[in-house]
Amino acid sequence: MSENRRIATRHPVAIPATLVVAGAKITCTLSNLSLGGAFLDTERVPMGASVHLSFKLPGHDDVIETQSTVRWSTQEGIGVQFDGLRARDVWALNRFFEQLRSSQ
């Protein structure tokens, strides 16, 4: 049986992002993304930390912003779970994922 508990498929990406941790802004890169969370190439952040993430999808005008919780942290980066997305952000992400699948 698989240990993978994710309910949403993660898509490989390279999207610039901003992470705010305890008031400090950190520039980073999303290296994979799903409706439930993301992996960020960034410095270590303590597991369980609440962070604010913002990024802009290619081909989409609005910035996606969400509170997130750090679920794991390594020297390569952190995995975050989104604490909630606005409906328009879910729509934009689904549209972006459709474009990724159709270009493969």
Gaussian input, Z-matrix of N, CA and C with variables (Angstrom, degrees):
# hf/3-21g

backbone

0 1
 N
 C     1     B1
 C     2     B2     1     A1
 N     3     B3     2     A2     1     D1
 C     4     B4     3     A3     2     D2
 C     5     B5     4     A4     3     D3
 N     6     B6     5     A5     4     D4
 C     7     B7     6     A6     5     D5
 C     8     B8     7     A7     6     D6
 N     9     B9     8     A8     7     D7
 C    10    B10     9     A9     8     D8
 C    11    B11    10    A10     9     D9
 N    12    B12    11    A11    10    D10
 C    13    B13    12    A12    11    D11
 C    14    B14    13    A13    12    D12
 N    15    B15    14    A14    13    D13
 C    16    B16    15    A15    14    D14
 C    17    B17    16    A16    15    D15
 N    18    B18    17    A17    16    D16
 C    19    B19    18    A18    17    D17
 C    20    B20    19    A19    18    D18
 N    21    B21    20    A20    19    D19
 C    22    B22    21    A21    20    D20
 C    23    B23    22    A22    21    D21
 N    24    B24    23    A23    22    D22
 C    25    B25    24    A24    23    D23
 C    26    B26    25    A25    24    D24
 N    27    B27    26    A26    25    D25
 C    28    B28    27    A27    26    D26
 C    29    B29    28    A28    27    D27
 N    30    B30    29    A29    28    D28
 C    31    B31    30    A30    29    D29
 C    32    B32    31    A31    30    D30
 N    33    B33    32    A32    31    D31
 C    34    B34    33    A33    32    D32
 C    35    B35    34    A34    33    D33
 N    36    B36    35    A35    34    D34
 C    37    B37    36    A36    35    D35
 C    38    B38    37    A37    36    D36
 N    39    B39    38    A38    37    D37
 C    40    B40    39    A39    38    D38
 C    41    B41    40    A40    39    D39
 N    42    B42    41    A41    40    D40
 C    43    B43    42    A42    41    D41
 C    44    B44    43    A43    42    D42
 N    45    B45    44    A44    43    D43
 C    46    B46    45    A45    44    D44
 C    47    B47    46    A46    45    D45
 N    48    B48    47    A47    46    D46
 C    49    B49    48    A48    47    D47
 C    50    B50    49    A49    48    D48
 N    51    B51    50    A50    49    D49
 C    52    B52    51    A51    50    D50
 C    53    B53    52    A52    51    D51
 N    54    B54    53    A53    52    D52
 C    55    B55    54    A54    53    D53
 C    56    B56    55    A55    54    D54
 N    57    B57    56    A56    55    D55
 C    58    B58    57    A57    56    D56
 C    59    B59    58    A58    57    D57
 N    60    B60    59    A59    58    D58
 C    61    B61    60    A60    59    D59
 C    62    B62    61    A61    60    D60
 N    63    B63    62    A62    61    D61
 C    64    B64    63    A63    62    D62
 C    65    B65    64    A64    63    D63
 N    66    B66    65    A65    64    D64
 C    67    B67    66    A66    65    D65
 C    68    B68    67    A67    66    D66
 N    69    B69    68    A68    67    D67
 C    70    B70    69    A69    68    D68
 C    71    B71    70    A70    69    D69
 N    72    B72    71    A71    70    D70
 C    73    B73    72    A72    71    D71
 C    74    B74    73    A73    72    D72
 N    75    B75    74    A74    73    D73
 C    76    B76    75    A75    74    D74
 C    77    B77    76    A76    75    D75
 N    78    B78    77    A77    76    D76
 C    79    B79    78    A78    77    D77
 C    80    B80    79    A79    78    D78
 N    81    B81    80    A80    79    D79
 C    82    B82    81    A81    80    D80
 C    83    B83    82    A82    81    D81
 N    84    B84    83    A83    82    D82
 C    85    B85    84    A84    83    D83
 C    86    B86    85    A85    84    D84
 N    87    B87    86    A86    85    D85
 C    88    B88    87    A87    86    D86
 C    89    B89    88    A88    87    D87
 N    90    B90    89    A89    88    D88
 C    91    B91    90    A90    89    D89
 C    92    B92    91    A91    90    D90
 N    93    B93    92    A92    91    D91
 C    94    B94    93    A93    92    D92
 C    95    B95    94    A94    93    D93
 N    96    B96    95    A95    94    D94
 C    97    B97    96    A96    95    D95
 C    98    B98    97    A97    96    D96
 N    99    B99    98    A98    97    D97
 C   100   B100    99    A99    98    D98
 C   101   B101   100   A100    99    D99
 N   102   B102   101   A101   100   D100
 C   103   B103   102   A102   101   D101
 C   104   B104   103   A103   102   D102
 N   105   B105   104   A104   103   D103
 C   106   B106   105   A105   104   D104
 C   107   B107   106   A106   105   D105
 N   108   B108   107   A107   106   D106
 C   109   B109   108   A108   107   D107
 C   110   B110   109   A109   108   D108
 N   111   B111   110   A110   109   D109
 C   112   B112   111   A111   110   D110
 C   113   B113   112   A112   111   D111
 N   114   B114   113   A113   112   D112
 C   115   B115   114   A114   113   D113
 C   116   B116   115   A115   114   D114
 N   117   B117   116   A116   115   D115
 C   118   B118   117   A117   116   D116
 C   119   B119   118   A118   117   D117
 N   120   B120   119   A119   118   D118
 C   121   B121   120   A120   119   D119
 C   122   B122   121   A121   120   D120
 N   123   B123   122   A122   121   D121
 C   124   B124   123   A123   122   D122
 C   125   B125   124   A124   123   D123
 N   126   B126   125   A125   124   D124
 C   127   B127   126   A126   125   D125
 C   128   B128   127   A127   126   D126
 N   129   B129   128   A128   127   D127
 C   130   B130   129   A129   128   D128
 C   131   B131   130   A130   129   D129
 N   132   B132   131   A131   130   D130
 C   133   B133   132   A132   131   D131
 C   134   B134   133   A133   132   D132
 N   135   B135   134   A134   133   D133
 C   136   B136   135   A135   134   D134
 C   137   B137   136   A136   135   D135
 N   138   B138   137   A137   136   D136
 C   139   B139   138   A138   137   D137
 C   140   B140   139   A139   138   D138
 N   141   B141   140   A140   139   D139
 C   142   B142   141   A141   140   D140
 C   143   B143   142   A142   141   D141
 N   144   B144   143   A143   142   D142
 C   145   B145   144   A144   143   D143
 C   146   B146   145   A145   144   D144
 N   147   B147   146   A146   145   D145
 C   148   B148   147   A147   146   D146
 C   149   B149   148   A148   147   D147
 N   150   B150   149   A149   148   D148
 C   151   B151   150   A150   149   D149
 C   152   B152   151   A151   150   D150
 N   153   B153   152   A152   151   D151
 C   154   B154   153   A153   152   D152
 C   155   B155   154   A154   153   D153
 N   156   B156   155   A155   154   D154
 C   157   B157   156   A156   155   D155
 C   158   B158   157   A157   156   D156
 N   159   B159   158   A158   157   D157
 C   160   B160   159   A159   158   D158
 C   161   B161   160   A160   159   D159
 N   162   B162   161   A161   160   D160
 C   163   B163   162   A162   161   D161
 C   164   B164   163   A163   162   D162
 N   165   B165   164   A164   163   D163
 C   166   B166   165   A165   164   D164
 C   167   B167   166   A166   165   D165
 N   168   B168   167   A167   166   D166
 C   169   B169   168   A168   167   D167
 C   170   B170   169   A169   168   D168
 N   171   B171   170   A170   169   D169
 C   172   B172   171   A171   170   D170
 C   173   B173   172   A172   171   D171
 N   174   B174   173   A173   172   D172
 C   175   B175   174   A174   173   D173
 C   176   B176   175   A175   174   D174
 N   177   B177   176   A176   175   D175
 C   178   B178   177   A177   176   D176
 C   179   B179   178   A178   177   D177
 N   180   B180   179   A179   178   D178
 C   181   B181   180   A180   179   D179
 C   182   B182   181   A181   180   D180
 N   183   B183   182   A182   181   D181
 C   184   B184   183   A183   182   D182
 C   185   B185   184   A184   183   D183
 N   186   B186   185   A185   184   D184
 C   187   B187   186   A186   185   D185
 C   188   B188   187   A187   186   D186
 N   189   B189   188   A188   187   D187
 C   190   B190   189   A189   188   D188
 C   191   B191   190   A190   189   D189
 N   192   B192   191   A191   190   D190
 C   193   B193   192   A192   191   D191
 C   194   B194   193   A193   192   D192
 N   195   B195   194   A194   193   D193
 C   196   B196   195   A195   194   D194
 C   197   B197   196   A196   195   D195
 N   198   B198   197   A197   196   D196
 C   199   B199   198   A198   197   D197
 C   200   B200   199   A199   198   D198
 N   201   B201   200   A200   199   D199
 C   202   B202   201   A201   200   D200
 C   203   B203   202   A202   201   D201
 N   204   B204   203   A203   202   D202
 C   205   B205   204   A204   203   D203
 C   206   B206   205   A205   204   D204
 N   207   B207   206   A206   205   D205
 C   208   B208   207   A207   206   D206
 C   209   B209   208   A208   207   D207
 N   210   B210   209   A209   208   D208
 C   211   B211   210   A210   209   D209
 C   212   B212   211   A211   210   D210
 N   213   B213   212   A212   211   D211
 C   214   B214   213   A213   212   D212
 C   215   B215   214   A214   213   D213
 N   216   B216   215   A215   214   D214
 C   217   B217   216   A216   215   D215
 C   218   B218   217   A217   216   D216
 N   219   B219   218   A218   217   D217
 C   220   B220   219   A219   218   D218
 C   221   B221   220   A220   219   D219
 N   222   B222   221   A221   220   D220
 C   223   B223   222   A222   221   D221
 C   224   B224   223   A223   222   D222
 N   225   B225   224   A224   223   D223
 C   226   B226   225   A225   224   D224
 C   227   B227   226   A226   225   D225
 N   228   B228   227   A227   226   D226
 C   229   B229   228   A228   227   D227
 C   230   B230   229   A229   228   D228
 N   231   B231   230   A230   229   D229
 C   232   B232   231   A231   230   D230
 C   233   B233   232   A232   231   D231
 N   234   B234   233   A233   232   D232
 C   235   B235   234   A234   233   D233
 C   236   B236   235   A235   234   D234
 N   237   B237   236   A236   235   D235
 C   238   B238   237   A237   236   D236
 C   239   B239   238   A238   237   D237
 N   240   B240   239   A239   238   D238
 C   241   B241   240   A240   239   D239
 C   242   B242   241   A241   240   D240
 N   243   B243   242   A242   241   D241
 C   244   B244   243   A243   242   D242
 C   245   B245   244   A244   243   D243
 N   246   B246   245   A245   244   D244
 C   247   B247   246   A246   245   D245
 C   248   B248   247   A247   246   D246
 N   249   B249   248   A248   247   D247
 C   250   B250   249   A249   248   D248
 C   251   B251   250   A250   249   D249
 N   252   B252   251   A251   250   D250
 C   253   B253   252   A252   251   D251
 C   254   B254   253   A253   252   D252
 N   255   B255   254   A254   253   D253
 C   256   B256   255   A255   254   D254
 C   257   B257   256   A256   255   D255
 N   258   B258   257   A257   256   D256
 C   259   B259   258   A258   257   D257
 C   260   B260   259   A259   258   D258
 N   261   B261   260   A260   259   D259
 C   262   B262   261   A261   260   D260
 C   263   B263   262   A262   261   D261
 N   264   B264   263   A263   262   D262
 C   265   B265   264   A264   263   D263
 C   266   B266   265   A265   264   D264
 N   267   B267   266   A266   265   D265
 C   268   B268   267   A267   266   D266
 C   269   B269   268   A268   267   D267
 N   270   B270   269   A269   268   D268
 C   271   B271   270   A270   269   D269
 C   272   B272   271   A271   270   D270
 N   273   B273   272   A272   271   D271
 C   274   B274   273   A273   272   D272
 C   275   B275   274   A274   273   D273
 N   276   B276   275   A275   274   D274
 C   277   B277   276   A276   275   D275
 C   278   B278   277   A277   276   D276
 N   279   B279   278   A278   277   D277
 C   280   B280   279   A279   278   D278
 C   281   B281   280   A280   279   D279
 N   282   B282   281   A281   280   D280
 C   283   B283   282   A282   281   D281
 C   284   B284   283   A283   282   D282
 N   285   B285   284   A284   283   D283
 C   286   B286   285   A285   284   D284
 C   287   B287   286   A286   285   D285
 N   288   B288   287   A287   286   D286
 C   289   B289   288   A288   287   D287
 C   290   B290   289   A289   288   D288
 N   291   B291   290   A290   289   D289
 C   292   B292   291   A291   290   D290
 C   293   B293   292   A292   291   D291
 N   294   B294   293   A293   292   D292
 C   295   B295   294   A294   293   D293
 C   296   B296   295   A295   294   D294
 N   297   B297   296   A296   295   D295
 C   298   B298   297   A297   296   D296
 C   299   B299   298   A298   297   D297
 N   300   B300   299   A299   298   D298
 C   301   B301   300   A300   299   D299
 C   302   B302   301   A301   300   D300
 N   303   B303   302   A302   301   D301
 C   304   B304   303   A303   302   D302
 C   305   B305   304   A304   303   D303
 N   306   B306   305   A305   304   D304
 C   307   B307   306   A306   305   D305
 C   308   B308   307   A307   306   D306
 N   309   B309   308   A308   307   D307
 C   310   B310   309   A309   308   D308
 C   311   B311   310   A310   309   D309

   B1=1.4407
   B2=1.5271
   B3=1.2888
   B4=1.4566
   B5=1.5219
   B6=1.3419
   B7=1.4521
   B8=1.5337
   B9=1.3264
   B10=1.4526
   B11=1.5299
   B12=1.3308
   B13=1.4649
   B14=1.5185
   B15=1.3326
   B16=1.4588
   B17=1.5244
   B18=1.3246
   B19=1.4598
   B20=1.5226
   B21=1.3438
   B22=1.4633
   B23=1.5300
   B24=1.3196
   B25=1.4566
   B26=1.5163
   B27=1.3244
   B28=1.4644
   B29=1.5210
   B30=1.3328
   B31=1.4594
   B32=1.5243
   B33=1.3491
   B34=1.4612
   B35=1.5226
   B36=1.3235
   B37=1.4604
   B38=1.5262
   B39=1.2957
   B40=1.4717
   B41=1.5262
   B42=1.3284
   B43=1.4598
   B44=1.5238
   B45=1.3392
   B46=1.4670
   B47=1.5278
   B48=1.3355
   B49=1.4582
   B50=1.5241
   B51=1.3229
   B52=1.4582
   B53=1.5138
   B54=1.3094
   B55=1.4498
   B56=1.5226
   B57=1.3248
   B58=1.4604
   B59=1.5283
   B60=1.3401
   B61=1.4596
   B62=1.5283
   B63=1.3111
   B64=1.4627
   B65=1.5276
   B66=1.3310
   B67=1.4530
   B68=1.5184
   B69=1.3194
   B70=1.4708
   B71=1.5230
   B72=1.3534
   B73=1.4701
   B74=1.5250
   B75=1.3326
   B76=1.4553
   B77=1.5250
   B78=1.3274
   B79=1.4621
   B80=1.5200
   B81=1.3307
   B82=1.4613
   B83=1.5240
   B84=1.3239
   B85=1.4616
   B86=1.5212
   B87=1.3245
   B88=1.4646
   B89=1.5197
   B90=1.3253
   B91=1.4635
   B92=1.5220
   B93=1.3215
   B94=1.4605
   B95=1.5143
   B96=1.3330
   B97=1.4582
   B98=1.5184
   B99=1.3209
   B100=1.4687
   B101=1.5167
   B102=1.3214
   B103=1.4668
   B104=1.5296
   B105=1.3189
   B106=1.4595
   B107=1.5110
   B108=1.3494
   B109=1.4571
   B110=1.5131
   B111=1.3304
   B112=1.4607
   B113=1.5225
   B114=1.3289
   B115=1.4591
   B116=1.5163
   B117=1.3252
   B118=1.4568
   B119=1.5214
   B120=1.3238
   B121=1.4575
   B122=1.5167
   B123=1.3238
   B124=1.4610
   B125=1.5128
   B126=1.3121
   B127=1.4579
   B128=1.5122
   B129=1.3153
   B130=1.4647
   B131=1.5204
   B132=1.3107
   B133=1.4617
   B134=1.5285
   B135=1.3156
   B136=1.4713
   B137=1.5309
   B138=1.3295
   B139=1.4626
   B140=1.5247
   B141=1.3179
   B142=1.4532
   B143=1.5201
   B144=1.3394
   B145=1.4665
   B146=1.5267
   B147=1.3194
   B148=1.4569
   B149=1.5217
   B150=1.3245
   B151=1.4618
   B152=1.5264
   B153=1.3282
   B154=1.4589
   B155=1.5270
   B156=1.3253
   B157=1.4556
   B158=1.5191
   B159=1.3405
   B160=1.4669
   B161=1.5162
   B162=1.3482
   B163=1.4565
   B164=1.5121
   B165=1.3158
   B166=1.4629
   B167=1.5268
   B168=1.3105
   B169=1.4635
   B170=1.5219
   B171=1.3219
   B172=1.4707
   B173=1.5274
   B174=1.3295
   B175=1.4570
   B176=1.5163
   B177=1.3242
   B178=1.4651
   B179=1.5203
   B180=1.3243
   B181=1.4600
   B182=1.5269
   B183=1.3110
   B184=1.4693
   B185=1.5260
   B186=1.3176
   B187=1.4628
   B188=1.5208
   B189=1.3160
   B190=1.4592
   B191=1.5238
   B192=1.3383
   B193=1.4589
   B194=1.5187
   B195=1.3339
   B196=1.4521
   B197=1.5172
   B198=1.3170
   B199=1.4562
   B200=1.5219
   B201=1.3034
   B202=1.4601
   B203=1.5147
   B204=1.3218
   B205=1.4559
   B206=1.5190
   B207=1.3220
   B208=1.4646
   B209=1.5241
   B210=1.3361
   B211=1.4651
   B212=1.5247
   B213=1.3488
   B214=1.4619
   B215=1.5082
   B216=1.3341
   B217=1.4517
   B218=1.5243
   B219=1.3398
   B220=1.4602
   B221=1.5236
   B222=1.3150
   B223=1.4547
   B224=1.5184
   B225=1.3328
   B226=1.4654
   B227=1.5204
   B228=1.3301
   B229=1.4545
   B230=1.5120
   B231=1.3414
   B232=1.4633
   B233=1.5270
   B234=1.3050
   B235=1.4563
   B236=1.5093
   B237=1.3307
   B238=1.4637
   B239=1.5142
   B240=1.3140
   B241=1.4606
   B242=1.5169
   B243=1.3435
   B244=1.4541
   B245=1.5238
   B246=1.3311
   B247=1.4592
   B248=1.5160
   B249=1.3196
   B250=1.4589
   B251=1.5121
   B252=1.3074
   B253=1.4674
   B254=1.5225
   B255=1.3157
   B256=1.4599
   B257=1.5288
   B258=1.3130
   B259=1.4662
   B260=1.5217
   B261=1.3212
   B262=1.4710
   B263=1.5238
   B264=1.3432
   B265=1.4615
   B266=1.5326
   B267=1.3271
   B268=1.4680
   B269=1.5267
   B270=1.3259
   B271=1.4719
   B272=1.5300
   B273=1.3387
   B274=1.4736
   B275=1.5277
   B276=1.3130
   B277=1.4651
   B278=1.5282
   B279=1.3312
   B280=1.4676
   B281=1.5224
   B282=1.3029
   B283=1.4702
   B284=1.5276
   B285=1.3308
   B286=1.4592
   B287=1.5265
   B288=1.3373
   B289=1.4670
   B290=1.5302
   B291=1.3285
   B292=1.4694
   B293=1.5187
   B294=1.3295
   B295=1.4692
   B296=1.5182
   B297=1.3397
   B298=1.4692
   B299=1.5291
   B300=1.3288
   B301=1.4799
   B302=1.5227
   B303=1.3336
   B304=1.4547
   B305=1.5445
   B306=1.3193
   B307=1.4711
   B308=1.5230
   B309=1.3244
   B310=1.4744
   B311=1.5048
   A1=108.66
   A2=117.63
   A3=123.10
   A4=111.17
   A5=115.59
   A6=121.37
   A7=111.24
   A8=117.65
   A9=121.81
   A10=109.70
   A11=116.42
   A12=120.46
   A13=111.89
   A14=117.77
   A15=120.26
   A16=109.79
   A17=115.04
   A18=118.97
   A19=111.42
   A20=116.66
   A21=120.89
   A22=109.41
   A23=115.92
   A24=121.55
   A25=110.56
   A26=116.25
   A27=120.84
   A28=108.18
   A29=114.81
   A30=122.03
   A31=109.27
   A32=117.92
   A33=119.30
   A34=110.53
   A35=117.06
   A36=123.25
   A37=108.70
   A38=116.29
   A39=123.14
   A40=105.98
   A41=115.57
   A42=121.89
   A43=109.29
   A44=117.19
   A45=119.39
   A46=110.36
   A47=115.51
   A48=120.45
   A49=109.67
   A50=114.18
   A51=121.29
   A52=107.96
   A53=114.72
   A54=122.48
   A55=106.91
   A56=117.34
   A57=120.89
   A58=107.05
   A59=114.25
   A60=121.71
   A61=107.63
   A62=117.42
   A63=122.22
   A64=111.37
   A65=116.42
   A66=122.16
   A67=115.49
   A68=118.42
   A69=122.02
   A70=110.01
   A71=116.66
   A72=121.39
   A73=109.57
   A74=114.33
   A75=121.46
   A76=107.77
   A77=116.64
   A78=120.76
   A79=107.55
   A80=116.11
   A81=120.42
   A82=109.40
   A83=116.01
   A84=122.50
   A85=109.64
   A86=116.26
   A87=120.60
   A88=107.20
   A89=117.55
   A90=118.67
   A91=112.48
   A92=117.31
   A93=120.15
   A94=108.02
   A95=114.09
   A96=119.74
   A97=109.94
   A98=115.71
   A99=121.82
   A100=107.86
   A101=116.30
   A102=119.91
   A103=111.35
   A104=116.68
   A105=119.83
   A106=115.82
   A107=116.78
   A108=118.44
   A109=111.91
   A110=114.62
   A111=119.65
   A112=110.42
   A113=115.40
   A114=121.95
   A115=107.02
   A116=116.62
   A117=122.38
   A118=109.62
   A119=115.77
   A120=120.83
   A121=106.64
   A122=116.14
   A123=121.33
   A124=109.57
   A125=115.64
   A126=120.67
   A127=110.36
   A128=115.42
   A129=120.48
   A130=111.28
   A131=114.78
   A132=123.20
   A133=105.21
   A134=118.35
   A135=119.83
   A136=112.76
   A137=115.29
   A138=120.08
   A139=109.11
   A140=115.46
   A141=121.31
   A142=113.97
   A143=116.74
   A144=119.79
   A145=110.32
   A146=115.88
   A147=121.94
   A148=107.65
   A149=116.98
   A150=122.21
   A151=109.19
   A152=115.09
   A153=120.81
   A154=106.76
   A155=116.81
   A156=122.68
   A157=109.31
   A158=116.47
   A159=120.19
   A160=109.12
   A161=115.03
   A162=121.59
   A163=109.24
   A164=115.31
   A165=121.08
   A166=108.10
   A167=116.03
   A168=121.13
   A169=110.26
   A170=117.53
   A171=119.71
   A172=109.90
   A173=116.87
   A174=121.67
   A175=114.76
   A176=117.43
   A177=121.79
   A178=108.11
   A179=117.07
   A180=121.15
   A181=114.88
   A182=117.48
   A183=120.63
   A184=112.04
   A185=114.84
   A186=121.44
   A187=108.55
   A188=115.94
   A189=121.02
   A190=107.08
   A191=115.34
   A192=121.23
   A193=108.28
   A194=115.87
   A195=119.58
   A196=111.41
   A197=114.97
   A198=119.54
   A199=106.03
   A200=116.52
   A201=121.97
   A202=109.38
   A203=115.12
   A204=121.78
   A205=108.64
   A206=116.75
   A207=121.11
   A208=107.93
   A209=116.14
   A210=121.60
   A211=112.27
   A212=116.89
   A213=120.67
   A214=109.26
   A215=115.10
   A216=120.92
   A217=108.99
   A218=116.24
   A219=122.20
   A220=108.10
   A221=116.85
   A222=119.94
   A223=111.48
   A224=118.59
   A225=122.42
   A226=112.67
   A227=117.29
   A228=119.37
   A229=111.97
   A230=114.60
   A231=120.05
   A232=111.02
   A233=114.92
   A234=122.06
   A235=108.62
   A236=116.66
   A237=120.26
   A238=110.70
   A239=114.52
   A240=122.06
   A241=106.57
   A242=116.28
   A243=120.22
   A244=109.10
   A245=116.12
   A246=120.42
   A247=112.19
   A248=116.51
   A249=121.27
   A250=109.74
   A251=115.53
   A252=121.69
   A253=108.78
   A254=116.18
   A255=120.56
   A256=108.42
   A257=116.90
   A258=121.40
   A259=111.14
   A260=117.94
   A261=119.92
   A262=111.51
   A263=117.26
   A264=120.44
   A265=111.20
   A266=115.97
   A267=119.90
   A268=109.49
   A269=117.16
   A270=121.77
   A271=109.99
   A272=117.11
   A273=121.14
   A274=110.99
   A275=117.16
   A276=120.02
   A277=110.98
   A278=117.62
   A279=120.02
   A280=110.96
   A281=117.11
   A282=120.68
   A283=110.75
   A284=117.06
   A285=121.80
   A286=111.02
   A287=117.72
   A288=121.29
   A289=111.04
   A290=117.79
   A291=120.77
   A292=110.93
   A293=116.85
   A294=121.23
   A295=110.65
   A296=117.32
   A297=120.74
   A298=110.92
   A299=115.84
   A300=119.70
   A301=111.24
   A302=117.92
   A303=120.17
   A304=112.50
   A305=116.94
   A306=119.52
   A307=112.25
   A308=117.98
   A309=120.98
   A310=111.47
   D1=140.89
   D2=-177.97
   D3=-73.12
   D4=141.79
   D5=176.03
   D6=-85.71
   D7=-6.03
   D8=-177.48
   D9=-72.36
   D10=115.61
   D11=-177.21
   D12=-100.75
   D13=5.84
   D14=-179.16
   D15=-67.92
   D16=140.98
   D17=177.38
   D18=-100.98
   D19=-10.40
   D20=-179.29
   D21=-123.14
   D22=139.98
   D23=179.77
   D24=-67.89
   D25=133.93
   D26=175.28
   D27=-89.99
   D28=137.29
   D29=-178.87
   D30=-112.56
   D31=130.91
   D32=176.71
   D33=-67.13
   D34=132.54
   D35=-178.89
   D36=-145.34
   D37=173.84
   D38=171.00
   D39=-143.37
   D40=85.11
   D41=-173.45
   D42=-120.38
   D43=123.35
   D44=175.74
   D45=-61.55
   D46=144.14
   D47=-177.94
   D48=-147.70
   D49=165.89
   D50=173.86
   D51=-123.90
   D52=132.80
   D53=179.69
   D54=-117.82
   D55=132.16
   D56=175.32
   D57=-112.37
   D58=119.63
   D59=-178.54
   D60=-123.35
   D61=116.02
   D62=179.45
   D63=50.65
   D64=41.41
   D65=177.54
   D66=85.10
   D67=-9.67
   D68=-179.70
   D69=-95.42
   D70=128.80
   D71=177.80
   D72=-85.65
   D73=134.42
   D74=178.69
   D75=-127.51
   D76=126.14
   D77=174.22
   D78=-83.45
   D79=133.90
   D80=-177.11
   D81=-148.62
   D82=-175.35
   D83=178.43
   D84=-131.11
   D85=131.60
   D86=171.28
   D87=-76.90
   D88=125.67
   D89=178.23
   D90=-107.17
   D91=-15.61
   D92=165.85
   D93=-151.72
   D94=156.30
   D95=-168.82
   D96=-150.02
   D97=141.10
   D98=173.97
   D99=-143.12
   D100=-179.37
   D101=175.92
   D102=-70.17
   D103=-19.55
   D104=-176.46
   D105=-99.54
   D106=-18.64
   D107=-176.63
   D108=176.31
   D109=-165.82
   D110=-175.75
   D111=-158.63
   D112=161.73
   D113=168.42
   D114=-108.81
   D115=131.11
   D116=-177.99
   D117=-116.38
   D118=128.90
   D119=172.35
   D120=-78.02
   D121=101.21
   D122=-176.07
   D123=-159.97
   D124=177.50
   D125=177.45
   D126=-68.46
   D127=163.50
   D128=179.97
   D129=-63.67
   D130=140.29
   D131=174.95
   D132=-130.87
   D133=137.98
   D134=-176.80
   D135=-57.60
   D136=139.98
   D137=175.42
   D138=-59.63
   D139=140.19
   D140=179.66
   D141=88.43
   D142=-9.46
   D143=-179.27
   D144=-65.67
   D145=143.46
   D146=173.78
   D147=-91.28
   D148=127.14
   D149=-177.18
   D150=-130.45
   D151=158.04
   D152=175.62
   D153=-109.94
   D154=125.22
   D155=-177.03
   D156=-115.76
   D157=135.87
   D158=173.57
   D159=-138.07
   D160=141.49
   D161=-179.96
   D162=-159.84
   D163=162.52
   D164=179.83
   D165=-121.99
   D166=126.04
   D167=178.27
   D168=-74.37
   D169=141.61
   D170=174.02
   D171=-57.51
   D172=132.73
   D173=178.75
   D174=80.22
   D175=7.48
   D176=-179.39
   D177=-125.28
   D178=133.00
   D179=-174.07
   D180=-77.08
   D181=-34.87
   D182=-173.02
   D183=-86.67
   D184=147.40
   D185=174.64
   D186=-81.40
   D187=135.19
   D188=174.29
   D189=-92.70
   D190=127.60
   D191=179.18
   D192=-128.47
   D193=136.67
   D194=-180.00
   D195=-155.17
   D196=143.09
   D197=168.50
   D198=-74.35
   D199=144.12
   D200=-178.06
   D201=-142.73
   D202=160.92
   D203=177.13
   D204=-117.91
   D205=131.92
   D206=177.68
   D207=-72.55
   D208=119.28
   D209=-178.76
   D210=-99.01
   D211=-25.01
   D212=173.28
   D213=-158.31
   D214=155.50
   D215=-173.89
   D216=-144.88
   D217=129.33
   D218=177.35
   D219=-132.09
   D220=178.76
   D221=176.54
   D222=-68.29
   D223=-20.94
   D224=179.19
   D225=-82.92
   D226=-23.16
   D227=-177.98
   D228=159.69
   D229=-164.26
   D230=-177.54
   D231=-131.06
   D232=149.63
   D233=172.36
   D234=-104.23
   D235=127.02
   D236=179.66
   D237=-119.29
   D238=148.89
   D239=173.05
   D240=-108.64
   D241=128.06
   D242=178.77
   D243=-67.74
   D244=136.36
   D245=178.32
   D246=-85.92
   D247=-8.15
   D248=177.54
   D249=159.88
   D250=137.71
   D251=177.64
   D252=-117.91
   D253=146.60
   D254=173.77
   D255=-70.02
   D256=155.37
   D257=-179.24
   D258=-56.94
   D259=-41.60
   D260=-179.24
   D261=-65.78
   D262=-29.88
   D263=177.69
   D264=-72.77
   D265=-39.44
   D266=175.85
   D267=-61.65
   D268=-43.65
   D269=178.12
   D270=-59.82
   D271=-46.88
   D272=-178.69
   D273=-63.91
   D274=-41.59
   D275=178.87
   D276=-64.62
   D277=-45.07
   D278=178.94
   D279=-60.75
   D280=-41.80
   D281=177.87
   D282=-63.33
   D283=-43.56
   D284=177.86
   D285=-61.31
   D286=-44.15
   D287=179.28
   D288=-63.63
   D289=-38.20
   D290=176.08
   D291=-61.00
   D292=-41.65
   D293=178.44
   D294=-64.47
   D295=-39.94
   D296=177.90
   D297=-62.49
   D298=-45.43
   D299=-179.05
   D300=-64.64
   D301=-38.74
   D302=-177.57
   D303=-73.73
   D304=-19.31
   D305=179.80
   D306=-90.05
   D307=-3.12
   D308=-178.76
   D309=-84.99

